[in-house]
Amino acid sequence: MFKKLAGFQQDMFDLPMPARKVAALLLKDLVEGTFNGQALEVRTSTADLSDCYKVYFDPDPRADKPRYRLVYQETTEGSTGICIVGVAVGRREGLDAYFRASRNLGR
């Protein structure tokens, strides 16, 4: 199951098309349980995102470091199991994805 926070759809639209396609494929893999991200930690430069996970990605396989981050949460939805909640997606540069996550979570 997949849900998204208010603001997540705009974050997706703000991505260039190649990155948007990769983010959509990552979400599919997360929902299907074939891929997992890394737990985020508390940082002083952003709000507390310790209840979230991150995935690094880049549409260019030749990139030295992935330029984008996808932030999501996992929740339990009754008897249906795990639900992936899209929190934010954005650039690595300037902690953009994490500031978007803070904003979308209202923190």
GUNULUM-25746 format. One record per atom (N, C-alpha, C): residue number from 1; x negated, y negated, z negated. Coordinates in steps of 0.001 Angstrom, whole numbers, plus 500000, padded with zeros to 6 digits. Example, Ala and Ser with C-alpha at 12.3 -4.5 7.8 and 13.67 -1.06 7.14 Angstrom:
<sites>
+------+--------+--------+--------+
! resi !     c1 !     c2 !     c3 !
+------+--------+--------+--------+
!    1 ! 486810 ! 505690 ! 492200 !
!    1 ! 487700 ! 504500 ! 492200 !
!    1 ! 486800 ! 503300 ! 492200 !
!    2 ! 487150 ! 502250 ! 492920 !
!    2 ! 486330 ! 501060 ! 492860 !
!    2 ! 487100 ! 499970 ! 492130 !
+------+--------+--------+--------+
</sites>
This chain:
<sites>
+------+--------+--------+--------+
! resi !     c1 !     c2 !     c3 !
+------+--------+--------+--------+
!    1 ! 499167 ! 501165 ! 500000 !
!    1 ! 500000 ! 500000 ! 500000 !
!    1 ! 499112 ! 498759 ! 500000 !
!    2 ! 499564 ! 497698 ! 500646 !
!    2 ! 498804 ! 496461 ! 500737 !
!    2 ! 499709 ! 495268 ! 500474 !
!    3 ! 499204 ! 494344 ! 499676 !
!    3 ! 499849 ! 493064 ! 499423 !
!    3 ! 498786 ! 491987 ! 499576 !
!    4 ! 499221 ! 490762 ! 499727 !
!    4 ! 498256 ! 489665 ! 499812 !
!    4 ! 498736 ! 488490 ! 498978 !
!    5 ! 497787 ! 487781 ! 498399 !
!    5 ! 498101 ! 486589 ! 497641 !
!    5 ! 498392 ! 485442 ! 498597 !
!    6 ! 499162 ! 484460 ! 498092 !
!    6 ! 499347 ! 483237 ! 498863 !
!    6 ! 497959 ! 482646 ! 499111 !
!    7 ! 497699 ! 482245 ! 500292 !
!    7 ! 496383 ! 481713 ! 500643 !
!    7 ! 495537 ! 482703 ! 501409 !
!    8 ! 495776 ! 483986 ! 501211 !
!    8 ! 494953 ! 484992 ! 501888 !
!    8 ! 495145 ! 484944 ! 503406 !
!    9 ! 496392 ! 484804 ! 503849 !
!    9 ! 496652 ! 484765 ! 505292 !
!    9 ! 495943 ! 483570 ! 505931 !
!   10 ! 495955 ! 482420 ! 505250 !
!   10 ! 495246 ! 481250 ! 505784 !
!   10 ! 493748 ! 481516 ! 505839 !
!   11 ! 493217 ! 482177 ! 504823 !
!   11 ! 491795 ! 482539 ! 504834 !
!   11 ! 491474 ! 483376 ! 506069 !
!   12 ! 492341 ! 484327 ! 506382 !
!   12 ! 492127 ! 485163 ! 507572 !
!   12 ! 492137 ! 484318 ! 508842 !
!   13 ! 493089 ! 483403 ! 508945 !
!   13 ! 493176 ! 482548 ! 510131 !
!   13 ! 491979 ! 481611 ! 510250 !
!   14 ! 491360 ! 481268 ! 509131 !
!   14 ! 490199 ! 480382 ! 509148 !
!   14 ! 488938 ! 481076 ! 509670 !
!   15 ! 488954 ! 482402 ! 509724 !
!   15 ! 487795 ! 483154 ! 510228 !
!   15 ! 487743 ! 483098 ! 511747 !
!   16 ! 486536 ! 483146 ! 512324 !
!   16 ! 486444 ! 483316 ! 513774 !
!   16 ! 487022 ! 484691 ! 514147 !
!   17 ! 487542 ! 484824 ! 515336 !
!   17 ! 488240 ! 486044 ! 515742 !
!   17 ! 487429 ! 487328 ! 515510 !
!   18 ! 486140 ! 487383 ! 515878 !
!   18 ! 485410 ! 488645 ! 515630 !
!   18 ! 485385 ! 489035 ! 514151 !
!   19 ! 485199 ! 488057 ! 513266 !
!   19 ! 485166 ! 488346 ! 511828 !
!   19 ! 486558 ! 488735 ! 511337 !
!   20 ! 487591 ! 488117 ! 511884 !
!   20 ! 488971 ! 488446 ! 511504 !
!   20 ! 489282 ! 489900 ! 511831 !
!   21 ! 488831 ! 490361 ! 512988 !
!   21 ! 489076 ! 491756 ! 513376 !
!   21 ! 488375 ! 492727 ! 512441 !
!   22 ! 487133 ! 492423 ! 512085 !
!   22 ! 486384 ! 493298 ! 511170 !
!   22 ! 487050 ! 493307 ! 509792 !
!   23 ! 487494 ! 492143 ! 509315 !
!   23 ! 488165 ! 492075 ! 508009 !
!   23 ! 489434 ! 492919 ! 508013 !
!   24 ! 490190 ! 492873 ! 509104 !
!   24 ! 491420 ! 493673 ! 509197 !
!   24 ! 491103 ! 495166 ! 509165 !
!   25 ! 490039 ! 495581 ! 509828 !
!   25 ! 489636 ! 496991 ! 509810 !
!   25 ! 489180 ! 497412 ! 508416 !
!   26 ! 488470 ! 496532 ! 507726 !
!   26 ! 488046 ! 496836 ! 506353 !
!   26 ! 489248 ! 497008 ! 505435 !
!   27 ! 490233 ! 496141 ! 505591 !
!   27 ! 491445 ! 496259 ! 504777 !
!   27 ! 492129 ! 497595 ! 505017 !
!   28 ! 492190 ! 498008 ! 506261 !
!   28 ! 492795 ! 499296 ! 506600 !
!   28 ! 492061 ! 500429 ! 505885 !
!   29 ! 490732 ! 500399 ! 505923 !
!   29 ! 489933 ! 501429 ! 505253 !
!   29 ! 490134 ! 501402 ! 503741 !
!   30 ! 490242 ! 500208 ! 503162 !
!   30 ! 490473 ! 500097 ! 501724 !
!   30 ! 491820 ! 500683 ! 501340 !
!   31 ! 492853 ! 500361 ! 502118 !
!   31 ! 494198 ! 500876 ! 501830 !
!   31 ! 494235 ! 502386 ! 501971 !
!   32 ! 493538 ! 502920 ! 502967 !
!   32 ! 493515 ! 504370 ! 503177 !
!   32 ! 492609 ! 505093 ! 502191 !
!   33 ! 491832 ! 504339 ! 501426 !
!   33 ! 490957 ! 504946 ! 500425 !
!   33 ! 489694 ! 505550 ! 500989 !
!   34 ! 489335 ! 505185 ! 502224 !
!   34 ! 488126 ! 505736 ! 502836 !
!   34 ! 486904 ! 504872 ! 502580 !
!   35 ! 487113 ! 503770 ! 501884 !
!   35 ! 486020 ! 502834 ! 501632 !
!   35 ! 486319 ! 502092 ! 500336 !
!   36 ! 485301 ! 501771 ! 499562 !
!   36 ! 485458 ! 501014 ! 498319 !
!   36 ! 484435 ! 499894 ! 498273 !
!   37 ! 484825 ! 498792 ! 497675 !
!   37 ! 483907 ! 497678 ! 497501 !
!   37 ! 483178 ! 497770 ! 496174 !
!   38 ! 482456 ! 496695 ! 495859 !
!   38 ! 481710 ! 496602 ! 494611 !
!   38 ! 482449 ! 495694 ! 493642 !
!   39 ! 482428 ! 496052 ! 492380 !
!   39 ! 483070 ! 495227 ! 491356 !
!   39 ! 482344 ! 493893 ! 491232 !
!   40 ! 483115 ! 492830 ! 491104 !
!   40 ! 482540 ! 491508 ! 490867 !
!   40 ! 482304 ! 491325 ! 489377 !
!   41 ! 481408 ! 490425 ! 489050 !
!   41 ! 481078 ! 490135 ! 487667 !
!   41 ! 481471 ! 488707 ! 487339 !
!   42 ! 481425 ! 488370 ! 486072 !
!   42 ! 481683 ! 486996 ! 485654 !
!   42 ! 480476 ! 486151 ! 486052 !
!   43 ! 480756 ! 485041 ! 486720 !
!   43 ! 479702 ! 484100 ! 487105 !
!   43 ! 480085 ! 482722 ! 486599 !
!   44 ! 479103 ! 481947 ! 486224 !
!   44 ! 479394 ! 480605 ! 485746 !
!   44 ! 479717 ! 479647 ! 486893 !
!   45 ! 479269 ! 479960 ! 488096 !
!   45 ! 479490 ! 479057 ! 489228 !
!   45 ! 480887 ! 479191 ! 489839 !
!   46 ! 481585 ! 480293 ! 489559 !
!   46 ! 482957 ! 480476 ! 490047 !
!   46 ! 483828 ! 480886 ! 488866 !
!   47 ! 485098 ! 480951 ! 489082 !
!   47 ! 486004 ! 481415 ! 488032 !
!   47 ! 485729 ! 482887 ! 487738 !
!   48 ! 486290 ! 483388 ! 486661 !
!   48 ! 486138 ! 484796 ! 486300 !
!   48 ! 486842 ! 485657 ! 487348 !
!   49 ! 486064 ! 486386 ! 488116 !
!   49 ! 486592 ! 487285 ! 489149 !
!   49 ! 486276 ! 488738 ! 488813 !
!   50 ! 486088 ! 489022 ! 487534 !
!   50 ! 485687 ! 490366 ! 487117 !
!   50 ! 486779 ! 491413 ! 487328 !
!   51 ! 487992 ! 490979 ! 487648 !
!   51 ! 489068 ! 491921 ! 487963 !
!   51 ! 489200 ! 492148 ! 489473 !
!   52 ! 488172 ! 491709 ! 490216 !
!   52 ! 488185 ! 491817 ! 491677 !
!   52 ! 487004 ! 492641 ! 492177 !
!   53 ! 487086 ! 492983 ! 493452 !
!   53 ! 486029 ! 493712 ! 494148 !
!   53 ! 485631 ! 492926 ! 495390 !
!   54 ! 484419 ! 493176 ! 495886 !
!   54 ! 483932 ! 492475 ! 497074 !
!   54 ! 483439 ! 493479 ! 498102 !
!   55 ! 483537 ! 493064 ! 499345 !
!   55 ! 483000 ! 493824 ! 500462 !
!   55 ! 482231 ! 492834 ! 501327 !
!   56 ! 480994 ! 493158 ! 501644 !
!   56 ! 480189 ! 492346 ! 502551 !
!   56 ! 480442 ! 492829 ! 503975 !
!   57 ! 480525 ! 491896 ! 504923 !
!   57 ! 480668 ! 492315 ! 506314 !
!   57 ! 480186 ! 491234 ! 507270 !
!   58 ! 479930 ! 491663 ! 508490 !
!   58 ! 479537 ! 490748 ! 509556 !
!   58 ! 479916 ! 491385 ! 510883 !
!   59 ! 480523 ! 490629 ! 511775 !
!   59 ! 480872 ! 491199 ! 513080 !
!   59 ! 479658 ! 491453 ! 513963 !
!   60 ! 478526 ! 490838 ! 513625 !
!   60 ! 477299 ! 491029 ! 514396 !
!   60 ! 476419 ! 492052 ! 513683 !
!   61 ! 476298 ! 493260 ! 514226 !
!   61 ! 475497 ! 494287 ! 513548 !
!   61 ! 474008 ! 493938 ! 513469 !
!   62 ! 473579 ! 492930 ! 514205 !
!   62 ! 472163 ! 492522 ! 514181 !
!   62 ! 471865 ! 491486 ! 513112 !
!   63 ! 472882 ! 491017 ! 512407 !
!   63 ! 472690 ! 489982 ! 511383 !
!   63 ! 471798 ! 490518 ! 510260 !
!   64 ! 470885 ! 489669 ! 509804 !
!   64 ! 469996 ! 490062 ! 508704 !
!   64 ! 470783 ! 490336 ! 507426 !
!   65 ! 471674 ! 489428 ! 507090 !
!   65 ! 472535 ! 489567 ! 505916 !
!   65 ! 473971 ! 489341 ! 506372 !
!   66 ! 474912 ! 490113 ! 505840 !
!   66 ! 476314 ! 489882 ! 506197 !
!   66 ! 476733 ! 488451 ! 505830 !
!   67 ! 477407 ! 487782 ! 506741 !
!   67 ! 477774 ! 486381 ! 506545 !
!   67 ! 479149 ! 486187 ! 505905 !
!   68 ! 479887 ! 487263 ! 505682 !
!   68 ! 481258 ! 487145 ! 505190 !
!   68 ! 481495 ! 488049 ! 503987 !
!   69 ! 482500 ! 487659 ! 503179 !
!   69 ! 482895 ! 488440 ! 502013 !
!   69 ! 484411 ! 488586 ! 502014 !
!   70 ! 484864 ! 489761 ! 501659 !
!   70 ! 486280 ! 490034 ! 501454 !
!   70 ! 486455 ! 490337 ! 499972 !
!   71 ! 487357 ! 489645 ! 499309 !
!   71 ! 487612 ! 489834 ! 497880 !
!   71 ! 489010 ! 490425 ! 497731 !
!   72 ! 489103 ! 491480 ! 496938 !
!   72 ! 490398 ! 492134 ! 496735 !
!   72 ! 490521 ! 492650 ! 495312 !
!   73 ! 491741 ! 493006 ! 494942 !
!   73 ! 492022 ! 493640 ! 493659 !
!   73 ! 492685 ! 494980 ! 493914 !
!   74 ! 492616 ! 495842 ! 492935 !
!   74 ! 493355 ! 497105 ! 492967 !
!   74 ! 494357 ! 497069 ! 491819 !
!   75 ! 495620 ! 497349 ! 492128 !
!   75 ! 496644 ! 497412 ! 491102 !
!   75 ! 497364 ! 498751 ! 491222 !
!   76 ! 498058 ! 499116 ! 490167 !
!   76 ! 498854 ! 500330 ! 490193 !
!   76 ! 500301 ! 499953 ! 490447 !
!   77 ! 500905 ! 500605 ! 491418 !
!   77 ! 502288 ! 500321 ! 491793 !
!   77 ! 503168 ! 501514 ! 491440 !
!   78 ! 503579 ! 501599 ! 490193 !
!   78 ! 504469 ! 502671 ! 489757 !
!   78 ! 503968 ! 504035 ! 490176 !
!   79 ! 504845 ! 504816 ! 490774 !
!   79 ! 504485 ! 506173 ! 491187 !
!   79 ! 503836 ! 506210 ! 492565 !
!   80 ! 503759 ! 505053 ! 493241 !
!   80 ! 503178 ! 505044 ! 494583 !
!   80 ! 501663 ! 505025 ! 494567 !
!   81 ! 501067 ! 504775 ! 493422 !
!   81 ! 499614 ! 504818 ! 493310 !
!   81 ! 498968 ! 503452 ! 493419 !
!   82 ! 497785 ! 503434 ! 493995 !
!   82 ! 496970 ! 502225 ! 494071 !
!   82 ! 497467 ! 501306 ! 495186 !
!   83 ! 497484 ! 500020 ! 494870 !
!   83 ! 497828 ! 498991 ! 495848 !
!   83 ! 496620 ! 498065 ! 495995 !
!   84 ! 496222 ! 497800 ! 497212 !
!   84 ! 495147 ! 496853 ! 497496 !
!   84 ! 495785 ! 495478 ! 497665 !
!   85 ! 495261 ! 494500 ! 496930 !
!   85 ! 495771 ! 493135 ! 497007 !
!   85 ! 494685 ! 492266 ! 497628 !
!   86 ! 494957 ! 491743 ! 498815 !
!   86 ! 494025 ! 490824 ! 499456 !
!   86 ! 494003 ! 489520 ! 498695 !
!   87 ! 492840 ! 489148 ! 498171 !
!   87 ! 492713 ! 487933 ! 497376 !
!   87 ! 492162 ! 486796 ! 498234 !
!   88 ! 491042 ! 487035 ! 498920 !
!   88 ! 490423 ! 485990 ! 499723 !
!   88 ! 489424 ! 486604 ! 500696 !
!   89 ! 489122 ! 485847 ! 501713 !
!   89 ! 488074 ! 486219 ! 502653 !
!   89 ! 487454 ! 484925 ! 503147 !
!   90 ! 486134 ! 484923 ! 503233 !
!   90 ! 485446 ! 483709 ! 503664 !
!   90 ! 483971 ! 483948 ! 503873 !
!   91 ! 483289 ! 482881 ! 504121 !
!   91 ! 481850 ! 482944 ! 504382 !
!   91 ! 481052 ! 483188 ! 503103 !
!   92 ! 479890 ! 483763 ! 503274 !
!   92 ! 478936 ! 483953 ! 502178 !
!   92 ! 478352 ! 482607 ! 501776 !
!   93 ! 478067 ! 481793 ! 502773 !
!   93 ! 477428 ! 480502 ! 502562 !
!   93 ! 478210 ! 479642 ! 501578 !
!   94 ! 477511 ! 479094 ! 500600 !
!   94 ! 478126 ! 478208 ! 499623 !
!   94 ! 479150 ! 478874 ! 498724 !
!   95 ! 479098 ! 480197 ! 498612 !
!   95 ! 480042 ! 480959 ! 497795 !
!   95 ! 481493 ! 480732 ! 498235 !
!   96 ! 481682 ! 480420 ! 499511 !
!   96 ! 482997 ! 480092 ! 500049 !
!   96 ! 484058 ! 481127 ! 499695 !
!   97 ! 483765 ! 482402 ! 499909 !
!   97 ! 484768 ! 483450 ! 499654 !
!   97 ! 485176 ! 483474 ! 498188 !
!   98 ! 484233 ! 483251 ! 497286 !
!   98 ! 484535 ! 483310 ! 495861 !
!   98 ! 485318 ! 482079 ! 495400 !
!   99 ! 485010 ! 480916 ! 495960 !
!   99 ! 485797 ! 479726 ! 495636 !
!   99 ! 487210 ! 479855 ! 496182 !
!  100 ! 487368 ! 480463 ! 497360 !
!  100 ! 488696 ! 480716 ! 497905 !
!  100 ! 489464 ! 481689 ! 496995 !
!  101 ! 488752 ! 482711 ! 496496 !
!  101 ! 489389 ! 483683 ! 495592 !
!  101 ! 489863 ! 482969 ! 494317 !
!  102 ! 489029 ! 482123 ! 493758 !
!  102 ! 489417 ! 481366 ! 492557 !
!  102 ! 490666 ! 480547 ! 492823 !
!  103 ! 490688 ! 479868 ! 493964 !
!  103 ! 491836 ! 479033 ! 494321 !
!  103 ! 493090 ! 479888 ! 494506 !
!  104 ! 492970 ! 480983 ! 495264 !
!  104 ! 494129 ! 481823 ! 495546 !
!  104 ! 494682 ! 482490 ! 494292 !
!  105 ! 493810 ! 482737 ! 493319 !
!  105 ! 494245 ! 483325 ! 492051 !
!  105 ! 494728 ! 482267 ! 491060 !
!  106 ! 494555 ! 480989 ! 491398 !
!  106 ! 494965 ! 479916 ! 490507 !
!  106 ! 494090 ! 479790 ! 489282 !
!  107 ! 492815 ! 480060 ! 489450 !
!  107 ! 491890 ! 480000 ! 488294 !
!  107 ! 490964 ! 478804 ! 488373 !
+------+--------+--------+--------+
</sites>
